[in-house]
């Protein structure tokens, strides 16, 4: 079981930056594509960003394109989400998840097999 753990959330002001980390205890994590999703109170979980196993493919939700950057460090068994120019509407619990290789599309939560517990990001105006 490749169980990721998120960290790095917090309370920031609009325009600030945060870097979220998603780390697994096994180097098998490096073999999988990983996605970041978020869920605001009263809303459905939504796709944020995706990175495949070798970092060649990266995709973003339109709402974060140009502000968020996804990356990974295989030596650290980690995937990162650099979030710049944060806005109040970015407030949510952020989750990372290991993608199921046999399921698509990459922006559907149903395509992901193992989820972390989430980290809260709150952006004040």
Secondary structure, 3 states (H helix, E strand, C coil): CCCCEEECCEEEECCCCEEEEEECCCHHHHHCCEEEEEECCCCCCEEEEEECCCCCCEEECCCCCCCEEEEEEHHHCEEEEEECCCCHHHCEEEEEEEECCCCCCCCCHHHEEEECCCEEEEEEC
